[in-house]
């Protein structure tokens, strides 16, 4: 399997952020094993990136996450303006 593209990594990080948001809101429905699985998936997503990547485990709302993704895409030069 080929490494993830930049766009695929961005989308995966976005999906993982949404999952983290959902887990934070409904925390009593998730176990430590679920938290560990999310952390592991974030590590795998970061490992597929070329070069150094910082994995930040934060809980943000979906609107803020979307804004962050748009900013990353804009800075990367692939966003429409």
Buried (B, 14 or more C-beta within 10 A) or exposed (E): EEEBEEEEBBBBBBEBBBBBBBBEEEEEEBEEEEBEEBBEBBEEBBEBBEEEBEBEEEEBEEEEBBEBBEEBBEEEEEEEE
